Amino acid sequence: MIRIENLHKAFGAQRVLQGVTLEVLSGEIMIVIGRSGGGKSVFLKHLLGLLQPDAGGIWVDGVDITSLRGRAMDRVRERYGVVFQGGALFDSMSVFDNVAFPLREKTDLSAEEIAARAEEKLTQVGLGGMGHKNPAEISGGMRKRVAIARALVTEPEIVFFDEPTTGLDPVLVNAIHHLILDLHRKFRFTAIMVSHEIPEIFGIAHRVAMLHEGVIVETGEPQAIQRSANPVVQQFIRGEIEGPIHAT
């Protein structure tokens, strides 16, 4: 579904991506791990078409999106759903209007069809009947659920999750992860998630890729990553201070 080859990006003298290569299979949950400030969000912005690489290519279903602009890139984004870090809900809108927003902006559906689909998605994330509330009136975990409902309401083929459980306690982290897994089983979208949640992500990922110093140093199924002989991978997933990764 998505193929990234030799992706490079620098901001001045800071080389953030230094040859990222990765393939994401159709229908899988790929989770990208790595240190804070290590380029994961920059990587994700390239997949969304928000940044242009200095070199390399990104193919979505066979189309190199790095050469697309304007309406052509918008057509690719119509296949996307995005769950932003922190949720990025509109505080001035109700929960229902937040979920309905993409349908109103991007489709010609009738008001009745939009209402039905928005309420359906809220029910699927466990928030049926909560649409009248404002984001400030619900818990952090509920706001994450609203963000997921909004990302899925357009029935996307590919969903990007940017640190979807940031700021949640361990119980809520697992609840959101299991919700994502349940929704994936139902809708079979392709998912790319950026996350720091170790070891919780190993319970939902089909494959895990570690981004370190601008490159993917290892990719594999969760058990393979946990058994990795790479000292960088082992130090990161164990959270150890001593090792090749400097604790700075």
Secondary structure as UniProt FT lines:
FT   STRAND          2..11
FT   TURN            12..13
FT   STRAND          14..24
FT   TURN            26..27
FT   STRAND          29..33
FT   TURN            36..37
FT   HELIX           40..47
FT   TURN            48..49
FT   STRAND          55..60
FT   TURN            61..62
FT   STRAND          63..64
FT   HELIX           65..67
FT   HELIX           70..77
FT   TURN            78..79
FT   STRAND          80..83
FT   TURN            85..86
FT   TURN            91..92
FT   HELIX           95..106
FT   HELIX           111..124
FT   TURN            125..126
FT   TURN            128..129
FT   TURN            131..132
FT   HELIX           135..137
FT   HELIX           140..152
FT   TURN            153..154
FT   STRAND          158..162
FT   TURN            164..167
FT   HELIX           170..187
FT   STRAND          190..194
FT   TURN            198..199
FT   HELIX           200..203
FT   STRAND          207..212
FT   TURN            213..214
FT   STRAND          215..220
FT   HELIX           222..226
FT   HELIX           231..238
//
